[in-house]
Amino acid sequence: MQEPVGTCKKCGKALYCLDGFFYGVKENGGVFCFDCSEEEEKDQM
């Protein structure tokens, strides 16, 4: 089962829950796709 839960705060990509697992990352008051989340981590180092 696939449910839309929002969009990535950085790139606007649609984010979904698939079978109860959220495919994305919640941080800094927003949600991000995995790709943008990894870029944010690299920028903070």
Order of alpha helices (4+ residues) and beta strands (2+ residues): beta-beta-beta-beta-beta-alpha
